Amino acid sequence: MSTGTIARRYARAFFEVAREDNCYKEYYEELQNFSALLDESKNLREFLANPVFDRADKKAVTDSILGKIKMSGMTASFLRLLVDKRRMGILSEITDRYRELMDAALGRARVHVKTAFPLTGELSAGLQKGLETMTGKKIEITMEEDAALLGGVVVRIGDTLYDGSIRTQLNNMRNLLVEEI
């Protein structure tokens, strides 16, 4: 079974617990914080993910960390379960899958926008409003500048890509001209 499938299963199970407790955001933030802690410490991440080390040692280290940070009992239990099942190495994937489930339940969509130049506040607000109308969801935009686009905008909503960049339009025109020759 692939790690993506495993991560999805663990995320769905924890999400169901969050639904019962009505704590989607709180549990996500706690997972995200612990995942960020592992990202910051390569040694800790490798220790918890390495099957060579004893589970009892991993649990002791995890419990020590959990004792120093503020976290709900449910999330702490979930993290201990990941240590028991030797799944701590895929925590960031589990967190990402959980976020997708949470966003769907809350009617939110995360959008990645690339532009050649920074958008003014008015343009950015107009783009957000248009995307919210198009998707019917509350939009959370991540902006990125990419001068290689020359102009226009590239928008990614989930797996869908809307490419309105001048670079792509020029490439399409070039391809059409090549086909005509």
C-alpha positions in Angstrom: 0.0 0.0 0.0 1.4 3.4 -0.9 2.2 6.0 1.7 -0.4 8.3 0.1 -3.2 5.8 0.7 -2.0 5.2 4.2 -1.8 8.9 4.9 -5.3 9.4 3.6 -6.7 6.6 5.8 -5.1 8.0 9.0 -6.2 11.6 8.0 -9.8 10.4 7.4 -9.9 8.5 10.7 -8.6 11.5 12.7 -10.9 13.8 10.7 -13.9 11.7 11.8 -12.9 12.2 15.4 -12.6 15.9 14.8 -16.0 16.0 13.3 -17.5 14.3 16.4 -15.6 16.8 18.6 -16.4 19.7 16.3 -12.7 20.7 16.5 -11.6 20.7 12.8 -9.4 23.8 13.0 -7.9 23.2 16.4 -6.8 19.6 15.6 -5.4 20.8 12.3 -3.4 23.5 13.9 -2.0 21.0 16.5 -1.0 18.6 13.7 0.5 21.4 11.7 2.5 22.6 14.7 3.9 19.2 15.5 4.7 18.6 11.8 6.5 21.9 11.7 8.5 20.9 14.8 9.6 17.8 13.0 10.5 19.8 9.9 12.7 22.1 11.9 14.6 19.2 13.5 16.0 16.8 11.0 17.5 14.6 13.8 14.1 14.3 15.6 12.3 13.6 12.3 14.8 10.8 11.4 14.7 9.3 14.9 10.9 9.1 14.9 10.7 7.7 11.3 13.6 5.2 11.6 12.4 1.6 12.3 15.7 0.7 13.9 15.0 2.6 17.1 12.8 1.1 19.8 9.2 2.2 19.9 9.4 2.7 23.7 12.2 5.2 23.2 10.2 7.0 20.5 7.2 7.1 22.7 9.3 8.5 25.6 10.7 11.3 23.3 7.2 12.0 21.9 5.7 12.2 25.4 8.5 14.5 26.5 7.8 16.8 23.6 4.0 16.7 24.1 4.6 17.6 27.8 6.3 20.8 26.7 3.8 22.0 24.2 0.1 22.8 24.4 -2.0 20.2 22.7 -5.3 18.5 23.2 -5.5 15.0 24.5 -7.0 13.7 21.3 -4.2 15.0 19.1 -1.6 13.8 21.5 -3.2 10.3 21.5 -3.3 10.4 17.7 0.4 11.2 17.6 1.2 8.4 20.0 -0.8 6.1 17.8 1.4 7.1 14.8 4.5 6.3 16.9 3.0 2.9 17.8 2.1 2.1 14.2 5.4 3.4 12.9 3.7 6.1 10.8 5.3 9.2 12.2 7.4 9.5 9.0 4.3 10.4 7.0 2.9 13.0 9.5 3.3 15.8 7.0 1.3 13.9 4.4 -1.4 13.0 6.9 -1.6 16.7 7.9 -2.0 17.7 4.2 -4.7 15.1 3.6 -6.5 16.2 6.8 -6.3 19.9 5.6 -8.0 18.8 2.4 -10.8 17.1 4.2 -11.2 20.1 6.6 -11.4 22.5 3.7 -14.0 20.5 1.9 -16.1 20.3 5.1 -15.8 24.0 5.7 -16.5 25.0 2.1 -13.0 26.4 1.5 -10.6 26.1 -1.3 -6.9 26.9 -1.4 -5.8 28.7 -4.6 -2.3 29.2 -5.8 -1.9 32.3 -8.1 1.2 33.2 -10.1 1.5 36.6 -11.7 4.3 38.3 -13.5 3.9 41.4 -11.3 2.4 42.0 -7.9 -1.3 42.6 -7.9 -2.8 45.7 -6.4 -5.2 45.3 -3.5 -8.1 46.1 -5.8 -7.1 43.5 -8.4 -6.4 40.9 -5.8 -9.8 41.4 -4.1 -11.5 41.2 -7.5 -9.7 38.0 -8.4 -10.6 36.5 -5.0 -14.3 37.5 -5.4 -14.4 36.1 -8.9 -12.8 32.8 -7.8 -15.3 32.6 -4.9 -18.2 33.1 -7.3 -16.8 30.5 -9.7 -16.1 27.8 -7.1 -18.9 28.6 -4.6 -16.3 28.3 -1.8 -14.4 30.6 0.5 -11.0 31.1 -1.2 -7.6 31.3 0.5 -5.1 32.7 -2.0 -1.4 32.1 -2.0 0.4 34.6 -4.4 3.6 34.0 -6.2 5.5 36.3 -8.6 7.1 34.7 -11.7 8.6 37.2 -14.2 8.9 34.4 -16.8 5.1 34.6 -17.3 5.6 38.0 -19.0 2.1 39.0 -18.0 -1.3 37.5 -17.2 -2.1 35.1 -14.5 -1.9 31.3 -13.7 -4.4 30.0 -11.2 -4.3 26.5 -9.6 -7.4 25.3 -7.8 -6.8 21.8 -6.5 -5.8 19.8 -9.6 -7.2 22.3 -12.1 -4.9 24.8 -13.7 -6.1 28.0 -15.5 -3.3 29.4 -17.5 -3.9 32.9 -18.8 -0.3 33.9 -19.0 1.1 35.7 -22.0 3.9 33.2 -22.2 1.5 30.3 -22.7 -0.6 32.3 -25.2 2.5 33.1 -27.2 3.6 29.4 -27.1 0.1 28.4 -28.3 0.3 30.9 -31.2 3.7 29.6 -32.2 2.5 26.0 -32.2 -0.5 27.0 -34.4 1.8 28.7 -36.8 4.2 25.7 -36.9 1.2 23.4 -37.7 0.2 25.6 -40.6 3.6 25.5 -42.2 
